Amino acid sequence: MEESEIMAKKQFKAESKRLLDLMINSIYTHKEIFLRELISNASDAEDKLAYKALTDDQVPVDRSQLKITIVPDKEKRTLTISDNGVGMTKEELENNLGTIAHSGSLQFKQEMDQEHKGEDIDVIGQFGVGFYSAFMVADAVTVISKAYGSDEAFMWQSNGADGYTITPCEKAAPGSDIIMHIKPNADEENYDQYLETYKLQELIKKYSDYIRYPIVMEVEDYRQKPKPEDAGDDYKPEWETVKEWKTINSMVPLWQRPKAKVTGEEYNSFYKEKFMDWQDPLAVIHTSAEGAVTYKALLYIPQKAPYDFYTREYQKGLQLYSSGVMIMDKCADLLPDYFRFVKGVVDSPDFSLNISREILQHDRQLKVIANALEKKIKGELEKMQKDDPEKYEKFWAAFGSQIKYGVVADYGMNKDKLKDLLLFWSSKEGKNTTLAAYKDRMSEDQPYYYYACGESVDKIAKLPQVERILDKGYEILYCTEDVDDFVMQALGEIDGKKFMSATAEDALPQTDEEKKQAEEKAEAGKPVLEAVKNVLGDQVKEVRISKILKSGACCLSADGPVSLEMERYMRKLEGGEHMKAQRVLELNADSAPYAALKKAVDAGDQSTVEKYSKLLYGQALLLADLPLENPSEYAELVCSLMV
């Protein structure tokens, strides 16, 4: 072939200016991705040579010598990425770099799969577009390559979509050098940073830390000069700047090592460094699977929730790797919302990635891994609850609310998955208890799982409505979080036994005799009830003789779908102050205040009836942790009793 023919600029085979523009401007979200792509390509070249050495005795390759070299040159504005892998022939340069979306890695993998069925042949590149990401930061790219076993080397050069040239050149050793001429800074783009060693180190650690071959670069370091032998006592240490070659990447990720060979300190150090926490994690889950879907995962349960955990700004997700290359910083689809506190990494060669390797396709593999991880997390929490209750209490204090929200979400769809993780304060034990433990302590005659909601355990214990339940010897779950009432409604029942509020009118089944007595009291109290209702008007839906009070004079209950607990919760939300329960004032016909009220009604003392009615309603509001509608009036009424 004539030299002039070799030198002639060739057009890209793929219809091309538009396609290359797409590669550069649309495929990749972040320009910094180019370094990940080119390092991955270099790693593929090393892999190919290593596989050749394994299958061909005539290829004497020392794997320990394989490496990727990064060389920035500020003066020339070039960034060079070199490998000593398999290299490319002129034909391969033409096919791999002259055709957009042609992948030599994919072709190699397919060929090897045919020859070595059942073996794990792992190369990163599949789409053949990663190389062109170089044009996002470079206005010209040169590739110098020499194929292993060849005496010839060739140079591929391109300024972008106008085409490329391939010319013979000299190269001492097999491998490829990619030389990028970095663009000048633009208005909103700082291209200079890709010539700075600190930035390059940051990107290597972020995206390519676990590439299996050393990524080396000459970096500046500060070190103390040796102390002169004749230095006196007043000698002050001197420092100097030196340049030295360093391996930037870790190579072997922690999750790829056998669990037996990883210490607790190594797990903790990795967590604190990777996820920027100053505390050790509460628990570590190191798991893997092989078969239809292969993956390795290293998950952590933190000790405390981050400051923004319950805000909209918080983003859940696990770091996603594919064959050691970071694809996503937070893959939300691998965690359900109720386990959004979990941190960690997942590495799998089976993820279906889009063309840029930035976005995960939603496929069966992803769902399989997500389901497996969910079971592992739940299993770890159940084990912690059983084997180390003290540690589980710490977990619950940090993330218990999230588990409860998980029970309520999606119309209670996940309640059966999560119910065994729930903790509530026990009136009998004086500490948190599980629902299973509550059930084991339940007497045969207890008709329901009892609960009561309030601001605090102390306040709930003093509610007049719970007295009759406790007197029966029944245990009550004290619920002090806003979400608790919703949780109980979502749970509904367990093994045929329902959850029942201790403050509900029918919380205790009545005998026929008790029903008869209640009806007689209600009938006898009609004049009193009508008088109180006339005073309070629309503030209450009804005034009734209480079936739930034992010694207290009054209480407030609700009639309808909105409970008092829900009203309290909605009051805390913007615009929720208008959602009110249909209030019912309940009076204890056996109490002294009721007797005084009845006396005033019987005597026709309307002024006293009004005063007592408003006082009792105010007391009921306070007991229910609801605001007084007219605090000054209530204060005057109380003070009037002292005159």
C-alpha positions in Angstrom: 0.0 0.0 0.0 1.3 3.5 -0.9 2.3 5.8 1.9 -0.1 8.5 0.5 -3.0 6.1 0.8 -2.0 5.3 4.4 -1.8 9.1 5.2 -5.1 10.0 3.7 -7.8 11.1 6.1 -10.5 8.5 6.4 -14.1 9.1 7.4 -15.7 7.3 10.3 -17.8 4.3 9.1 -20.8 5.2 11.2 -22.7 8.0 9.6 -20.8 10.1 11.7 -20.6 13.7 12.6 -24.0 13.6 14.1 -23.3 10.3 15.9 -20.0 11.5 17.3 -21.6 14.7 18.5 -24.1 12.6 20.3 -21.4 10.6 21.9 -19.6 13.7 23.1 -22.5 15.9 24.1 -25.5 13.7 25.1 -24.5 10.2 26.1 -22.5 11.1 29.2 -23.8 13.2 32.0 -20.4 14.2 33.5 -17.3 15.0 31.4 -15.1 13.4 34.1 -16.4 10.0 33.1 -13.9 10.0 30.2 -11.1 8.9 32.6 -13.2 5.9 33.8 -13.9 4.8 30.3 -10.3 5.0 29.1 -8.9 3.3 32.1 -11.6 0.5 31.7 -10.4 0.1 28.0 -6.8 -0.1 29.2 -7.8 -2.7 31.8 -9.5 -4.7 29.0 -6.3 -4.7 27.0 -4.4 -6.0 30.0 -7.1 -8.7 30.5 -6.8 -9.8 26.9 -3.1 -10.3 27.1 -3.5 -12.1 30.4 -6.1 -14.5 28.9 -3.8 -15.2 26.0 -1.0 -16.1 28.4 -3.3 -18.5 30.2 -4.4 -20.3 27.0 -1.2 -20.1 25.0 2.2 -21.4 26.3 3.9 -19.4 23.6 2.8 -16.1 25.3 5.2 -15.7 28.3 3.5 -12.8 30.2 4.3 -11.9 33.8 1.0 -10.6 35.1 2.7 -8.7 37.9 4.2 -6.4 35.3 0.9 -5.4 33.8 -0.1 -1.8 34.7 -1.8 1.4 33.5 0.2 4.6 33.5 -1.2 8.1 33.7 1.0 11.0 32.6 -0.3 14.7 32.6 1.8 17.3 30.9 0.7 20.9 31.7 3.1 22.5 29.2 2.0 20.5 26.2 -1.6 20.3 27.6 -1.6 16.5 27.1 -2.9 13.7 29.2 -1.6 10.2 28.3 -3.1 6.9 29.4 -0.8 4.0 28.6 -1.2 0.2 29.0 1.2 -2.7 28.3 -1.6 -5.0 27.3 -2.4 -6.8 24.0 -2.2 -3.7 21.8 -3.8 -3.3 18.4 -2.9 -4.1 14.8 -3.6 -1.6 12.0 -6.7 -3.6 11.1 -7.9 -3.5 14.7 -7.3 0.2 15.0 -9.4 0.6 11.9 -12.1 -1.6 13.1 -12.2 -0.6 16.8 -11.5 3.2 16.5 -12.7 3.8 13.0 -16.2 2.5 13.6 -18.2 4.1 16.3 -20.1 1.7 18.5 -17.8 -1.2 17.6 -16.4 -3.0 20.6 -13.3 -5.1 20.5 -13.9 -6.1 24.1 -17.4 -7.5 23.3 -16.0 -9.4 20.3 -13.2 -10.8 22.3 -15.5 -11.9 25.1 -17.8 -13.6 22.6 -14.8 -15.4 21.0 -13.5 -16.5 24.4 -16.9 -17.6 25.5 -17.1 -19.9 22.6 -13.6 -21.4 23.2 -13.9 -21.6 27.0 -17.5 -22.2 27.9 -18.2 -22.0 31.6 -15.2 -19.9 32.4 -15.5 -16.4 33.9 -14.3 -14.1 31.1 -14.6 -10.6 32.5 -14.0 -7.6 30.3 -15.6 -4.3 31.1 -16.3 -2.7 27.7 -19.3 -3.8 25.7 -20.6 -0.9 23.6 -17.5 0.5 21.9 -18.3 4.1 22.6 -16.2 4.7 25.7 -13.1 5.7 23.8 -14.9 8.6 22.1 -15.6 10.1 25.5 -12.1 11.4 25.2 -13.4 14.1 22.8 -15.5 15.6 25.6 -12.3 17.0 27.1 -9.8 16.8 24.2 -9.8 18.6 20.8 -7.4 16.0 19.4 -6.7 12.4 20.3 -3.7 10.3 19.2 -3.4 6.5 19.8 -0.1 4.8 19.4 -0.4 1.0 19.5 1.7 -2.1 19.0 0.1 -5.5 19.0 1.6 -8.3 21.0 3.8 -10.5 18.8 4.0 -7.9 16.0 7.0 -5.9 14.9 4.9 -3.0 13.6 3.3 -0.1 15.4 0.7 2.4 14.2 -0.6 5.8 15.1 -4.3 6.7 15.0 -5.0 10.4 15.0 -8.3 12.4 14.9 -9.6 15.9 15.7 -13.2 14.6 15.9 -15.9 14.0 13.5 -14.0 15.1 10.4 -12.3 11.7 10.3 -9.0 10.1 11.3 -5.6 9.0 9.9 -3.6 5.8 10.5 0.2 5.9 9.9 3.1 3.6 10.8 5.2 4.7 13.8 7.8 3.4 16.2 6.9 1.8 19.6 9.3 -0.3 21.7 6.9 -2.5 23.6 3.4 -3.9 23.0 0.5 -1.9 24.3 -1.3 1.3 23.6 -0.8 5.0 24.5 -3.8 7.3 24.3 -2.6 10.9 24.1 -5.3 13.6 24.5 -4.7 17.2 23.8 -6.9 18.8 26.5 -9.2 21.6 25.4 -8.6 25.2 26.6 -10.9 26.4 29.4 -14.4 27.6 28.3 -16.8 29.9 30.1 -18.3 27.3 32.3 -15.8 24.5 31.8 -12.5 24.0 33.7 -10.5 21.6 31.5 -7.2 22.5 33.3 -8.3 20.3 36.2 -7.7 17.2 34.0 -4.0 18.1 34.0 -3.8 18.3 37.8 -2.5 15.2 39.6 -4.8 15.8 42.6 -7.9 15.8 40.4 -6.8 12.7 38.5 -6.1 10.9 41.7 -9.6 11.9 43.0 -11.3 10.5 39.8 -9.3 7.3 39.8 -10.2 6.7 43.5 -13.9 7.5 42.7 -14.4 5.4 39.6 -11.5 3.0 39.1 -10.2 2.2 42.5 -10.9 -1.5 42.1 -9.5 -2.0 38.6 -7.4 -5.2 39.1 -4.2 -3.7 37.6 -2.0 -1.0 39.2 -2.8 2.5 38.0 0.5 4.4 38.4 1.2 8.1 38.2 4.0 10.4 39.2 2.8 12.7 42.0 4.4 15.3 44.2 4.9 14.6 47.8 6.3 16.5 50.7 8.9 14.8 52.9 11.3 15.8 55.6 14.9 16.0 54.6 17.4 13.7 56.4 18.9 15.4 59.4 22.6 16.3 58.7 25.1 14.5 60.8 26.7 17.7 62.0 23.3 19.4 62.9 23.2 21.0 66.3 20.6 21.0 69.0 18.9 24.0 67.4 18.4 22.2 64.1 14.9 22.8 62.5 13.5 20.1 60.2 13.5 21.0 56.6 11.0 19.8 54.0 11.3 19.3 50.3 9.0 18.5 47.4 9.8 15.3 45.6 8.2 13.5 42.7 7.7 9.8 42.9 5.6 7.1 41.1 2.7 5.8 43.1 0.0 3.3 42.7 -3.2 5.2 43.0 -5.9 2.5 43.1 -6.6 -0.1 45.7 -7.1 -2.9 43.1 -8.7 -5.6 45.3 -11.9 -4.4 46.9 -12.8 -5.4 50.4 -16.0 -7.2 49.3 -14.0 -9.4 46.9 -12.0 -10.9 49.7 -13.2 -13.9 51.7 -15.0 -12.9 54.9 -12.7 -15.0 57.0 -9.7 -12.9 55.8 -11.2 -9.5 56.6 -10.9 -8.1 60.1 -13.5 -6.1 61.9 -11.2 -3.1 61.9 -10.9 -3.4 58.2 -14.7 -3.4 57.8 -15.1 -0.4 60.1 -12.2 1.6 58.5 -13.7 1.0 55.0 -17.1 2.2 56.1 -15.9 5.3 57.8 -13.7 6.3 54.9 -16.1 5.4 52.2 -19.3 6.9 53.8 -17.7 9.7 55.8 -18.9 8.6 59.2 -16.9 9.1 62.4 -18.5 6.2 64.2 -18.2 2.5 63.6 -21.2 0.9 61.9 -23.8 -1.0 64.1 -23.7 -4.0 61.8 -21.9 -5.4 58.7 -23.4 -7.6 56.1 -20.9 -9.2 53.7 -22.7 -11.4 51.2 -22.4 -12.9 47.8 -24.3 -15.2 45.4 -23.4 -17.2 42.2 -25.6 -18.7 39.7 -28.3 -17.2 37.5 -27.3 -13.8 39.0 -23.8 -13.3 40.4 -23.0 -10.5 42.8 -21.0 -9.5 45.9 -22.3 -7.0 48.4 -20.9 -5.2 51.5 -23.6 -3.5 53.5 -23.6 -1.4 56.6 -26.2 -0.4 59.2 -25.1 2.9 60.7 -25.3 3.7 64.4 -27.1 7.0 63.9 -29.2 8.6 61.2 -27.5 11.4 59.3 -28.7 14.9 60.0 -30.7 15.1 56.8 -32.2 11.5 57.0 -35.8 12.6 57.4 -35.6 15.4 54.8 -36.4 15.5 51.1 -32.7 16.1 50.4 -31.6 12.7 51.7 -31.0 10.2 48.9 -31.0 6.5 49.5 -29.1 4.0 47.5 -26.1 1.7 47.4 -22.9 2.3 45.4 -23.0 0.2 42.3 -20.0 -1.4 40.7 -19.8 -3.5 37.6 -16.6 -5.7 37.5 -14.9 -3.3 39.9 -15.8 -0.1 38.0 -18.1 2.3 39.8 -21.3 2.9 37.8 -23.6 4.7 40.2 -23.0 6.4 43.5 -26.5 5.8 44.8 -28.6 3.1 43.1 -32.0 3.6 44.8 -33.6 0.6 43.2 -31.5 -1.8 45.3 -33.1 -0.7 48.6 -36.7 -0.5 49.7 -37.6 2.8 51.4 -38.0 1.2 54.8 -34.3 0.1 54.6 -33.1 3.4 53.2 -30.7 3.9 56.1 -28.4 1.1 54.8 -25.1 2.1 53.2 -22.9 -0.1 51.1 -21.7 -1.4 47.7 -22.9 -4.0 45.3 -20.7 -5.4 42.6 -22.0 -7.6 39.7 -21.0 -8.4 36.2 -24.7 -9.1 35.4 -26.1 -5.7 35.6 -27.6 -4.5 32.3 -26.1 -1.0 31.7 -27.1 1.6 29.2 -24.6 2.7 26.5 -22.9 5.2 28.8 -22.5 2.8 31.7 -24.0 5.6 33.8 -27.6 4.4 34.1 -28.9 1.0 35.1 -31.5 -0.7 33.0 -34.4 -2.0 35.1 -34.2 -5.7 34.5 -34.8 -9.0 36.2 -31.2 -9.2 37.6 -31.6 -6.0 39.4 -34.9 -7.2 41.0 -33.4 -10.5 42.0 -30.4 -8.8 43.7 -32.7 -6.2 45.4 -34.9 -9.0 46.8 -31.9 -11.0 48.1 -30.4 -7.9 49.8 -33.7 -7.1 51.4 -33.9 -10.6 53.0 -30.3 -10.3 54.2 -30.9 -6.9 55.8 -34.1 -8.2 57.5 -32.3 -11.3 58.7 -29.5 -9.3 60.2 -31.9 -7.1 62.1 -33.8 -10.1 63.4 -30.6 -11.7 64.5 -29.5 -8.5 66.2 -32.9 -8.3 68.0 -32.5 -11.9 69.3 -28.8 -12.1 70.1 -28.0 -8.5 71.1 -31.1 -6.7 72.3 -29.1 -3.7 73.6 -27.6 -3.1 70.2 -31.1 -3.5 68.6 -32.4 -0.8 71.0 -29.7 1.5 69.5 -30.8 0.7 66.0 -34.4 1.2 67.0 -33.7 4.6 68.5 -32.0 5.7 65.3 -34.2 4.1 62.6 -37.4 2.7 64.3 -39.5 5.4 62.8 -38.4 4.4 59.3 -39.6 0.8 59.9 -42.9 2.1 61.1 -43.3 4.3 58.0 -42.6 1.2 56.0 -45.5 -0.6 57.7 -47.9 2.3 56.8 -46.6 2.9 53.2 -48.3 1.4 50.2 -51.5 0.7 52.1 -49.8 -1.7 54.5 -48.4 -3.9 51.7 -45.2 -4.6 53.6 -46.7 -5.0 57.1 -46.1 -8.8 57.2 -42.4 -8.3 56.3 -41.8 -5.7 59.0 -44.1 -6.5 61.9 -41.4 -8.7 63.6 -39.0 -5.8 63.6 -41.4 -3.4 65.5 -40.8 -2.4 69.1 -43.4 -0.7 71.4 -43.2 0.3 75.1 -44.9 -2.3 77.3 -47.0 -1.2 80.3 -46.2 -4.6 81.9 -42.5 -4.9 81.2 -41.6 -1.2 81.6 -39.4 -1.4 78.4 -39.7 -2.0 74.7 -41.2 -5.2 73.5 -41.8 -7.1 70.3 -45.3 -8.0 69.2 -44.2 -11.7 69.4 -43.2 -11.3 73.0 -46.4 -9.4 73.8 -48.4 -12.3 72.3 -46.6 -14.9 74.4 -47.5 -13.0 77.6 -51.1 -12.5 76.6 -53.7 -14.3 78.7 -56.2 -16.6 77.0 -59.1 -14.3 77.9 -57.6 -11.2 76.5 -59.7 -10.2 73.5 -57.3 -7.8 71.6 -53.8 -6.4 71.2 -54.2 -3.3 73.3 -52.5 0.0 72.5 -52.8 3.6 73.6 -51.4 6.7 71.9 -50.0 9.9 73.5 -47.2 12.3 73.9 -45.2 10.3 76.4 -45.3 7.0 78.3 -46.0 8.9 81.5 -48.9 10.8 80.0 -50.4 7.7 78.5 -50.2 5.8 81.8 -52.2 8.5 83.5 -55.0 8.6 80.9 -58.3 7.8 82.7 -59.4 5.6 79.8 -56.6 3.1 80.3 -57.3 2.4 83.9 -60.0 -0.2 83.3 -57.7 -2.1 80.9 -54.8 -2.2 83.3 -57.1 -3.2 86.2 -58.0 -6.3 84.1 -54.3 -7.3 84.1 -54.1 -6.7 80.4 -50.9 -5.3 78.8 -51.0 -2.1 76.8 -48.5 -1.0 74.1 -47.8 2.7 74.8 -47.4 4.5 71.4 -45.6 7.8 71.6 -44.9 8.6 67.9 -47.2 10.4 65.5 -47.1 7.5 63.1 -48.1 4.8 65.7 -51.9 5.1 65.3 -51.5 4.6 61.5 -49.2 1.6 62.2 -51.8 -0.1 64.4 -54.5 0.5 61.8 -52.3 -0.9 59.1 -51.4 -4.0 61.1 -55.2 -4.6 61.6 -54.8 -8.0 63.2 -52.3 -10.8 63.8 -53.4 -14.5 63.8 -57.0 -13.5 64.0 -56.7 -11.1 67.0 -57.3 -7.4 66.3 -55.4 -4.3 67.5 -57.7 -2.2 69.7 -57.2 1.2 71.2 -57.4 1.1 74.9 -59.4 4.3 74.7 -62.1 2.9 72.5 -65.6 2.5 73.9 -65.8 -1.2 73.0 -62.2 -2.0 74.1 -63.7 -4.3 76.8 -66.6 -6.6 75.8 -69.6 -6.1 78.1 -71.7 -8.7 79.8 -75.4 -8.5 79.4 -75.7 -7.1 82.9 -73.1 -4.4 82.2 -74.9 -3.5 79.0 -78.1 -3.1 81.0 -76.5 -0.9 83.6 -74.9 1.3 80.9 -78.3 1.8 79.2 -79.9 2.7 82.5 -77.2 5.3 83.2 -77.5 6.7 79.7 -81.3 7.0 80.0 -81.0 8.6 83.5 -78.4 11.0 82.3 -80.3 12.4 79.2 -81.2 15.7 80.8 -77.6 16.3 81.8 -76.2 15.3 78.5 -78.6 17.5 76.6 -77.8 20.5 78.8 -74.0 20.1 78.3 -74.5 19.7 74.5 -76.6 22.9 74.4 -73.7 24.7 76.1 -70.9 23.3 73.9 -72.8 23.4 70.6 -70.8 22.4 67.5 -67.6 22.0 69.5 -68.6 18.4 70.1 -70.6 15.9 68.0 -72.1 14.2 71.1 -72.0 14.1 74.9 -72.5 10.6 76.3 -72.2 8.7 79.6 -68.9 6.9 79.4 -68.4 3.2 79.3 -64.6 3.5 79.5 -64.0 5.7 82.5 -63.5 4.1 85.9 -62.4 7.0 88.3 -61.8 9.9 86.0 -64.5 12.5 85.5 -64.3 13.0 81.8 -62.4 12.3 78.6 -62.6 13.0 74.9 -63.1 10.3 72.2 -63.7 10.5 68.5 -66.6 9.3 66.3 -65.7 8.6 62.7 -62.6 7.7 60.6 -60.4 10.5 62.0 -59.0 9.6 65.5 -57.8 12.1 68.1 -54.3 10.8 67.4 -54.6 11.6 63.7 -55.9 15.1 64.5 -52.8 15.7 66.7 -50.6 14.5 63.9 -52.3 16.6 61.2 -52.0 19.7 63.4 -48.2 19.5 63.0 -48.4 19.6 59.2 -48.9 22.7 57.1 -52.5 23.0 56.3 -53.5 20.0 58.5 -55.0 22.1 61.2 -58.4 22.0 59.5 -58.6 18.2 59.8 -60.4 17.5 63.0 -61.9 14.4 64.6 -65.6 14.4 65.4 -65.3 14.9 69.1 -67.3 13.1 71.8 -67.3 14.3 75.4 -67.6 11.4 77.7 -68.7 11.9 81.3 -68.4 9.4 84.2 -71.8 9.2 85.8 -70.3 7.8 89.0 -67.9 10.7 89.6 -68.3 13.7 92.0 -68.0 16.3 89.3 -70.9 14.7 87.4 -73.0 14.7 90.6 -72.3 18.5 91.0 -73.2 19.0 87.3 -76.5 17.0 87.7 -77.4 19.0 90.8 -77.1 22.3 88.8 -79.1 20.9 85.9 -81.9 19.7 88.2 -81.9 23.1 90.0 -82.1 25.0 86.7 -78.9 26.9 87.5 -77.9 27.6 83.9 -74.9 29.8 84.8 -73.4 27.0 86.8 -74.2 24.4 84.1 -72.4 26.5 81.5 -69.4 26.9 83.8 -69.1 23.2 84.7 -69.7 22.1 81.1 -66.9 24.3 79.8 -64.6 23.2 82.6 -65.2 19.5 81.9 -64.6 20.1 78.2 -61.4 22.0 78.8 -60.2 19.2 81.1 -61.0 16.6 78.4 -59.0 18.6 75.8 -56.0 18.8 78.1 -56.1 15.1 78.8 -56.2 14.4 75.0 -53.2 16.7 74.4 -55.3 19.0 72.3 -55.2 22.8 72.6 -57.8 24.8 74.5 -59.9 26.8 72.1 -60.1 29.7 74.6 -57.3 29.4 77.2 -58.2 32.8 78.9 -61.8 31.8 79.4 -60.7 28.4 80.9 -58.3 30.2 83.3 -61.0 32.5 84.5 -63.3 29.5 85.1 -60.7 27.7 87.1 -60.0 30.9 89.1 -63.7 31.4 89.8 -63.8 28.2 91.8 -61.4 29.8 94.3 -63.8 32.7 95.0 
